[in-house]
């Protein structure tokens, strides 16, 4: 800043690259699997599949594992393709040329800038690069935040032998990334926020995975049916041991227990039977419905992309 101004402590700012993609080549598989198994349905079918592998169940693990593998694979392909498109868009944006005034001349750089939309009255008279370069001013503004319609700051314009002029800056003075100029050939501006500190970048930095309205309603029904399934498994487990409490009905002729089963504690046997009933009645939550939904999402995304209107 010019002489007489307050002491200025340089700060480290992010570079001007935009990164809207979620995955990289190295973290795609673990990160995608983690996000997919955060979904209630996928986590439920994974538990059922693991139970079928661990204990002796009346159904084959393939009945749960194969549909789950299909759903995970189709979703991973769809999300990987969408993220590849984001990588392409990021490269196109980051390679967009912008003219920057340095020492009274225009220097071309590879970046994307935020520009003021309406100039303050004290700077409207600057028309050339030399006039812009002769401007001595500092800008004070709020920390980066994602609200697109809010901006608070001020510009201090320094003139020779005069006190600095302070002018307020608002949302009408801030041009957001991605905006298009109309009825104006070019403008001169100052980059307030760059890279991942821009308002647009802060808005698409999603902290959690988005859920559609269909998936939210399906999750609600899934919780209800899961409660019904657990209730059925508990009731059948209790009825089994109530039936077998009599010595003559402890081991039916069609289901003799092995020596290992006889040596197990009754609590362990009851828990194993509970899991077996969970697997036996898990058809109440149809995995085929989730396969159909994922196929509809996968094919529907292509129809949307092909729609020229």
Secondary structure, DSSP 8 states (H G I E B T S, - for coil): --TTS----------S--------TTTHHHHHHHHHTTSHHHHHHHHHHHHHHHS--SS-THHHHHHHHHHHHHHHHHHHHHHHHHHHHHHHHHT-EEEEEETTEEEEEES---B-SS--GGGTT--SHHHHHT--EEEEE------TT---EEEEE--TTS--EEEEE-GGG-B-TT----S-S------SS-GGGSHHHHHS--SS----HHHHHHHHHHHHHHHHHHHHHHHHHHHHHHHTTSGGGSS-TTS---HHHHHS-HHHHHHHHHHHHHHHTGGGS-HHHHHHHHHHHHHHHHHHHH---
